[in-house]
Amino acid sequence: MALLPRIHDLNEYDFKFSSSIGIRQMKQLRELLWVDQLYNLVLMGPSGTGNE
């Protein structure tokens, strides 16, 4: 019901849309070191920023 895209890839992340995370930070997250350190990760944005 949420109409989320079937394929959702971080390669398509629009850094111009949101300035809360930079390219460098995203690259670090994609290295997945946080998984080895047993950290949880939640990416979220304001209401209404999803796919219409």
C-alpha positions as CSV (number, residue, x, y, z in Angstrom):
1,M,0.0,0.0,0.0
2,A,3.0,2.3,0.5
3,L,3.9,2.2,-3.2
4,L,7.6,1.8,-2.5
5,P,9.7,1.0,-5.5
6,R,10.5,-2.7,-5.9
7,I,14.1,-2.0,-6.5
8,H,15.6,0.8,-4.3
9,D,19.3,1.4,-4.6
10,L,21.6,3.8,-2.7
11,N,23.3,4.5,-6.0
12,E,20.2,6.5,-6.9
13,Y,20.3,8.6,-3.7
14,D,19.6,12.3,-4.6
15,F,22.1,14.3,-2.5
16,K,20.6,17.6,-3.9
17,F,17.2,16.7,-2.3
18,S,18.5,16.4,1.3
19,S,21.6,18.0,2.8
20,S,21.4,16.0,6.0
21,I,23.9,13.4,4.8
22,G,26.9,14.0,2.6
23,I,28.5,11.8,-0.1
24,R,31.4,11.0,2.3
25,Q,29.0,9.9,5.0
26,M,27.0,7.7,2.6
27,K,30.3,6.1,1.4
28,Q,31.2,5.2,4.9
29,L,27.8,3.7,5.6
30,R,28.0,1.6,2.4
31,E,31.3,0.1,3.7
32,L,29.1,-1.7,6.3
33,L,31.6,-1.3,9.1
34,W,28.7,-0.5,11.4
35,V,27.4,-4.0,10.9
36,D,30.7,-5.5,12.2
37,Q,30.5,-3.2,15.2
38,L,26.9,-4.3,16.0
39,Y,25.4,-0.9,15.5
40,N,21.8,-0.3,14.3
41,L,21.2,2.1,11.4
42,V,18.0,3.9,10.7
43,L,17.6,6.2,7.7
44,M,14.5,8.3,7.8
45,G,13.2,11.6,6.6
46,P,10.3,14.0,7.2
47,S,6.8,12.9,6.4
48,G,5.9,13.2,2.7
49,T,9.4,12.7,1.3
50,G,8.6,9.2,0.0
51,N,7.7,8.2,-3.6
52,E,4.3,9.4,-4.8
